[in-house]
């Protein structure tokens, strides 16, 4: 009996060991991670992030030294907590919170305890750190924003959060990562590669020297230097023009799709989001629900395109063969349709407009008739709408465009399915959707989309995907996504008469007071009606001001879209700003200094003090 008991015990122990070893080797094999050995500590050497330049080689973002106070919770000994908090300028509550967070992350791995000390704070603290076991100082670099502009483009960096740690094993707690803008989009290029040194510890937690004589140690690799397509001087000028206003300016190089400016107003100084005050400043910017400085209106704000969209309907009409350049329509101060609907405009009653005059006078009757002919060319409105939608989408509307920035909105292009849901299948007609004729109704665009269709018109039928990266370490980007043109569904020969009409906007039309000497500009004004609900009632507020343009007409170098919220009408704010931006870019100086001064000084803050919503509806220009 005793022999049987002894044998059973031996067998059970053997099976237990075999089972455990099998589990470790098969079910849960070693990860190959050096840090699985608790006697080995990793110390990281962080590289500088890559510098960021504009298209002309002007430095926009560099680096500055900073210092993090690190903690290894298991190594912390009894310290004078109040004295330590005083040195670090933190409260006891903050001390407990940060220590608990670090211990929960890992008792034996280092965590950031207090981030981003300045040089002065580091100097006063350095000699005293030896008194606080388990704490040490680690040097790293912070961003140094040379420019006070382009905050919405550049973005910022901040400490990784739990989601970052789950999604990317490269990072450990306390490290930094790009947030928003360029810092986020090109994080992998800008961050470089951190170096690491592995130190062997004994059972008393004393250093024994480099693990395996440093054979697994690596050196840091600096981040890549990148150049943007942005013209930093033009960007700064655009932000100055948009002071005390809200809206967006997007300018593209039509020949390449390079983004020259991406202004969002109001904006913020990117240096506010650097250092120990970053969190406080970010909170203030984030909770500013009135001005919304963190909201990039150039990429996210969706507005009715208004009268600039008439150029698209003209091109579709020509392509579909429902109008020619000689087709004429009579205008009676606008266009009356249905039982009582009226689409008013500024044309003299009884005036007869052909294509050219219809464009430069922005005749609603001309484009209402053109739109109806497009939809009614086909047996059913649903089929006509599908054809119209296909043409509209070929200009990049209703799409994110594929640019290299991490945020955006697709806008909205209404289609057959949408109207079937609203009115019922085969129960609607061209007149139900007539607001689309003048860039109203259900169609919505972002400023970058409107700039892109302007570039397509400037190129007479094609565009390049907008992008903001130009070179990496001095080498031009080689990405077919940005170098192969996208063609619209409109034949090239139909663009010239539309371009001529937009050119005559500056000669005879709504922008004749905005001419720039020696620069041939083609443009189009727009005015979007703006409604909100006040006490449950639909109330009209001040209209939005819109303008698109490109120049020079025969050799386009810039295509631009300007939106100014509550800016009254197109030629009051958006038109002058667009003309000044074009002259600044092409000439490098401004000749109409009186116009420039007026735009600098004009403010819409009183308008913004009124109750507002983001809704924008019909246009009558």
C-alpha angles and dihedrals in degrees: 000000000000090000090052092049092049092048091049092052092050092049093048092050091047092049090048092054092044091048093049093047090048090051092051094046102038111018098031108016122182112282095222089235111141090212091064083084104081090207091067124078127194122217115190128215109205121212125219115265115247119271119248122221134182125240091275096051095260111150111240103166129026134153139264130195120263135170132220124205105226130199134200101195097204091057097049113116130191108301138171096263096189092051091048092049090051091052091050094041093235133124125250089247090057090049092054093045095051094043091050091049092050093047092049090051093050133325092210103037123079119254133185108262101175116007133211107010114186123241090259093050090047092051093054093045104041099082094046099051093087088072092062110068115208093028127095139159123250122194121225137152130256129202118272109201107207091187127061090206138072096045090150090053101043099042118190143258129247142165117293116257131212093273091054090051092050094047100043123036091194091081130070127194114289096028123121132243136185117268122195128342124018093340089062101035094051099030093127091055098040102044097062117199123298120230123227138204121198116211123196115224130198125225090273089056092250121146114257094180135259115347109254089351092298096297090141096043119112135198122236118257116213119239120261121266112237133192121210128215088234119115098220094199092052090045091054091047092051092050089050091052090050095053112132089011135093126224142066143280122201121181124183136185100238092205094060110011090242113157108236097180135003106185122181117182129239095030137166141235106262091217088071088075096057129093133003093324092058094097094049093046093046091052091053092049093044095051094047092107093170105056095020097202092179091055109096103218093184091064106021110033113094117204135168104264092225123190096350085071089065088078089062092050090049090054092047090049091052092045093049091048095235092122138023130199088268097050108120133199129187118234125206098190086298140331127303119203140160118011099315110347117127130184105199128201140167100260116121112259111266095018116148114219131193123192098281096049091039089061101043093042090043091228112196092196092056094053095039088057092044092051092048091052091052094052096037094049087085128064093250132031089231091062093045090050091052091053091047091048092052091054093046093050091051087072091060097261119143088027138096088235093222098257119162101253123102099235137052148124127241096221118216135277111183117226144183094276091054094053092043088058092047100043105013129258113306090356099105136070141194091277091060089062100033095123087074086071091072100033096267133097114068099338116111131180138183120230092251090054092051090049088050095054088048089055090049091054091046089054091047096241115349141065140191122235106266112247140169105204115091109165140000114210087344094306117120116241115263103202119136088206087074101033104049113080122232115223125218122224090251120099113241095241092066094062100067097069090046091049089050090052091051090047089053089054083078094043104043109354144070095311100045090118092055101064118141116215115249094003120101106213130185115201150149132216126217138185120196119202111231125212135179138170118255117179089347095305126115103243128186117231132185114307125251119248118229134179136169127187146156133200150239092021096215097037108026116206100162136029117188142185123193127191121184114183114228089001095144102230138357099260095046100067115348095047097053092044091051092049092049092048091051093049092046092052098044101035101024090225140061123243097180096064091161090061091045092052091049093052092048092052102039113100133190096191092115090056091050091053088068121088108279142183128187093246119121125181140168129002128212107190 
